[in-house]
Amino acid sequence: MIKDLTLHNRRHQVIRAIEKNNISLSDADRQQKYQLMAESPYRFFRGTSHLFWQDMFNDWRFSLFGGVPGSQTWIQGDAHVYNFGAFANHDGEVIYGLDDFDDAVV
């Protein structure tokens, strides 16, 4: 849980979270990833989705998620055009929809 979050220490918390999340990478792979992330905000956010989920789960409003009957839904954290496609459903019918759920929560 994020404790005592302030604008003053947010930068340090983000850096620590990025370091912790990438500790299993080799030094060379980590440096390459960090260089790519530095190229643009898009690449930074693609490489740090764990920050979004950390912030979301530590926000008090998350405890309200799905708490009212009929309010449960999924949150698709990576919904973009490349995560849609055609695939077969359980009945063998070809349907079109989201096909990448690596950043989703129900």
C-alpha positions in Angstrom: 0.0 0.0 0.0 1.2 3.5 -0.8 1.6 5.4 2.5 1.9 9.1 3.0 1.7 9.9 -0.7 2.6 13.5 -1.4 3.7 15.4 -4.4 7.0 15.8 -2.7 7.7 12.0 -2.6 5.7 10.8 -5.6 8.8 10.9 -7.9 10.8 8.7 -5.5 7.9 6.2 -5.1 7.6 5.9 -8.9 11.3 5.3 -9.3 11.3 2.7 -6.6 8.3 1.0 -8.1 9.9 0.9 -11.6 13.1 -0.5 -10.1 11.3 -3.2 -8.1 9.1 -4.2 -11.1 12.1 -4.6 -13.4 14.6 -6.3 -10.9 14.3 -9.6 -12.7 15.6 -8.2 -16.0 19.2 -8.5 -16.9 21.2 -5.2 -16.7 21.3 -5.0 -20.5 17.6 -5.7 -20.9 16.7 -3.2 -18.1 18.8 -0.5 -19.7 17.3 -1.1 -23.1 13.8 -1.0 -21.6 14.5 2.3 -19.8 16.0 3.8 -22.9 12.8 2.9 -24.9 10.6 4.3 -22.1 12.5 7.6 -22.2 11.7 8.1 -25.9 8.1 9.2 -25.4 5.2 9.3 -22.9 3.5 6.5 -24.9 6.5 4.2 -24.4 6.8 5.2 -20.7 3.2 4.4 -19.9 3.4 1.1 -21.9 6.4 0.1 -19.8 4.9 1.1 -16.5 1.3 -0.2 -16.4 2.1 -1.6 -13.0 2.0 2.0 -11.7 -1.6 2.4 -12.9 -2.7 -0.8 -11.2 -0.8 0.1 -8.0 -2.4 3.5 -7.8 -5.9 2.1 -8.7 -5.8 -0.6 -6.1 -4.6 1.7 -3.4 -7.2 4.4 -4.0 -10.1 4.3 -1.5 -12.6 4.3 -4.3 -11.6 0.9 -5.5 -13.3 -0.6 -2.4 -16.6 0.6 -4.0 -16.0 -1.2 -7.3 -18.6 -3.9 -7.8 -20.1 -3.4 -4.4 -23.6 -2.6 -5.7 -25.6 -5.4 -7.3 -25.5 -5.0 -11.1 -22.4 -2.7 -11.0 -19.8 -5.3 -11.7 -18.0 -4.8 -15.0 -14.5 -5.1 -16.3 -11.9 -2.4 -16.5 -9.9 -2.9 -19.7 -6.6 -1.0 -19.0 -5.1 -1.6 -22.5 -8.0 -1.1 -24.9 -6.6 0.0 -28.2 -7.2 -0.9 -31.8 -4.5 -3.7 -31.8 -6.2 -5.5 -29.0 -9.4 -6.2 -31.0 -9.7 -9.1 -33.4 -11.8 -11.9 -34.8 -11.9 -15.2 -32.9 -14.2 -18.2 -32.3 -16.5 -18.2 -29.3 -17.6 -21.3 -27.4 -20.2 -22.2 -30.1 -17.6 -22.0 -32.9 -19.0 -18.8 -34.2 -16.5 -16.2 -35.4 -17.0 -13.0 -33.4 -15.1 -9.7 -33.2 -14.1 -8.2 -29.9 -11.4 -7.6 -27.4 -8.7 -10.3 -27.5 -6.0 -9.1 -25.1 -6.8 -9.0 -21.4 -3.4 -8.7 -19.8 -4.3 -5.4 -18.3 -7.9 -6.1 -17.3 -9.7 -6.6 -14.1 -13.3 -7.8 -13.5 
